[in-house]
C-alpha cells in the first residue's frame, strides 16, 4: 500500500473514484495506479483501466498477473478484446469465451488478424451445439468465414437472417442457388428476397435449378435475357410448365394461353 503524508499508509480511493481515475489517468499515472491498487482492483475497475486510451501491454501485464482477477469472465473477455493485450495472452484467453464475444472479436478489425482467425475457429467449433435462436442472431451479424458455414444450415429461419447480413456476398449464395440438393424452402427464400432475388446471376441460377419451386421459378423468368430463356426452354432437366413459359416469353407459342 502506498504511503501518505507523514509516512502513514494511504487509504485506497473509494471504488467509484478509483474507476474514474483509472479511466482518465495519463500514461505514467495509469501504470502507477494499477501497480499500486492491483490487489484491490475489481472487474469494474479493470474495465475502466482497459478503456483508457493510454493502456499499454505493461498495464495489461500487471492486471493479468493477478490470478484472482482472471477468475472473472468479464476480465478475461475484456483482456482478450483489448488492443493492448499481448497476442499470446489474448490467444490463451479467447478459447474460453462465449459465442457472442467470439463473434465480436472476429469482427473487430482493430485486433490482430491471428486473434480474429482464432476467434472464428473457436466459434465454428461451437456451431453444432448452438440453439436455433443463437444461430439466427449469429447469422445476422457474423463475419464471412462464419457465413460460409451457416449458409448450409437446413433451418429456413437461419437462412432468412443470413440474407439480411450486410457482410453476405453474392459469391457466398451462388452455391446454394445452383445446388440441386439445397432445401426447397431455402431456394424459395433467396428467390423472393428483394436484395438477392434481383441479382441477375442468382436469378438465372435459381431459374435453371430443377429444385427451385415452380412458382418461384416462374416469377423469375420475365426478367431473364432472351438467350437465357432459350437455354431454359430447351433444358430437359426442367419441368414442362417452366419450359413452356420460357417459350411463351420468347414468342414461340403465340396465340396460346399461359
N, C-alpha and C positions, 0 to 999 in steps of 0.2 A: 504494500500500500504506500502511496506517495506521502511525503511529509508536508505539513502545512507550516504556518508561521510558528516560530519557537521550537521547531523540531518535532511537533506533535503530529501524529498520523492525520492525514487529510481524509475527511469523510467522503465516501463516494457520492457523486451527484445523484439526485432523485432519478428514477428510471426515465421519465419523460424528458428531463433536462439532458440526461446522457444521450438519449436518442437524438435530440436536436443538435447537440454538439457534434456527434458523430456524422450527422448528415451535412452539417455546414462547415466543418473544420477544413483548414488548409492542409497541404500535403504533409508537412512535418508534424503539425498538431494531430492530424488523424492517426498517424503511426504511433505517436507517443501515447495518445489517448487509448488506443486499442491495446497497446502493450501494458499500460498501467491498469486498465479496467478488465483485462482478459478474464480473470477468474469470476467476475461479476456479470459478464455480458449475457444478455438474454437473446433468444431468437429474434425478437423485435429490434433489439439494438444492433445485432448483426445485419439485419436487413437494411437499416439506415446507413450503416457503415458502407455496405456494398452499393448503395445508391449514390454515395459521394463520388463526384467526378474525379477526385484525386486518389481513389482507391488504387493500390498497387499490388503486385504479386507478394511483396513483403508484408503488407497488411493482411492479405489472404492467408499467408503462411502462419501469422500469429493467431488468426481465428481457427484455422484448421488444426493447429497444434492442441487446441482444447478438445480433448476426446469427448467430454460431456456435451459439447455443442453439436457434434456430429451425430448424436443420438436423435436429434430433432430432424424430422423430414424436411421442414421448411428451410433449415440451414443447409442441408445437402443440396436441395433444389436450387436455392439462391446462389450457392457457390458454383454449382455446375453451369448456371446461366450467366454468371458474371464474366465479362470480357477479360478481366484482370487475373482470373484464376489460371494458374499454370495448366497446360494442356493435359499432363499426366494425371493431375489431381481430378480435373473435370471428367476425364475418361473413366476414372475409377468410380466416380460418383454417379455418372449418368445411367448406368445399368440398373440402379435401384429406383428409378423414378417412375411415376405413374404415366399412363399413355398420353394424357393431355399435356404433360410437361415435356415428354419426349417429342411430341409434335411441335411444341413451341420452340424447342431447341433446333429441331430440324429446319424450321422456317426462319430462324434468326440469322440473317446474312452478316451480322456483325461478329458472329462467332467463327472459330476456326473450322474450315471445311471438314477436317477429320473428325471433329467432335460432332458436327451436324450429321455426317455419314453414320457415325456410331449410334446416334440417337435414332436415325431412321432404321438401322438394322435391328436395334432392340425393339422398336415399335413393330416392325414386320414380324418378328418372332412372337409378338403378343397378339397379332391379328386374329388367329383362330379362336382365341379364348375370349374375345370381346363380344359383348352383347350387341344386338342389332341397333339399339339406340346409340351405343357408343360408336359403332361403325358409321352411322348416319352423321353424327357430329364430326367424326374424323373426315368423312368424305367431303363435307362442305368446305374444309379448310386445309387439308393435308397438302404436302409437297408432292411434286410429280412422281418421285420414287415410290411413294405410298399409293398414289392413284393407280400406278401401273399394276398393282396387285388388287386393289379394291375393285377395279373395273370387272374382275372376274367373279365378283360376289353374286350369288344367284338371287339375292333379295332385291326386288324392284325398288323398294324404298331407299336402299343404299345407292343404287344407280341414279335414282332421281336426285338425290342430294349431290352426288358426284357431278351431275350435269350442271349444277349451279356453281361449282368451284371455279373461281377465276383463273386458277392455275392449270386447268384441264386444257389439253390441246387436241386439235383435230387428229393428229397422229396417234394419240392415245385411244381415241374412239374408233379409228379405222378398223382395227382387227375385230371389234365387236360387230360393226356394220357389215363386214364381209363374212363373218363366221357363220356357217350353217348350223353350228351347234350352240350359238348364242340363244339363250332363252327367249321365247316369243315375246313376253312382256317387256323385256329389255329393248328389243328391236322396235317395239311399238313406242316406247318412251323416247328413244332417240329420234324416230321419225316425226313424232309430234312435238318435239322441243322447238321453241321459237328460234333459239340461237343455233343449235346444231342441225336441226332438220332443214334449215335453209342453206347449209353449206353444200355446194353442188357435189363435190366428191362423195360426201356421206349420203346425200340424197340418191345419187346414182348407185352406190354400193348397196343401199337398202333395197332399191327397186330391183336390183339384179340378184338379191339374196332370196332363194326359194323359201327360206324360213320366215321371212317377213310376212306378217299377217296381210291377207289380200286387201282388206280395206285400207290399211296404211299404205301399202304399195301403190294402190290405185290413185290415192291422193297425191302421190309424188310425181306421177307421170306427166301432167301438163307442163311442168317447168323444165322437162328434160329436152336436150338438144335433139334435132332430127336424127342425127347419126346414131345417137344412143337409143332412141326409140326403135330404130330399125334393128339394132342388135337385140333389144328386148323382144321384139316381135318374132324374131327367129330363134329364140333361145328355148330349146326343148325342155330345159330343167324347170321352166316357169309354168305356172298354171295357164290353162287356155283362156280364162277370163282376162287375165293380165295381158297376155299376148294380143288378144282381140282388141283390148282397149288401146294398146300401143298402135295397132294398125288403124284403128278409128282416128286417132290423133294425127296419124300420118296421111289420112285421107284415102286410105286404100279400101275402106268399106263404106264409101259414100252411099247415103240413102238408107243405111241400116241403123236401127236404134242401138243405144248403148246398153 
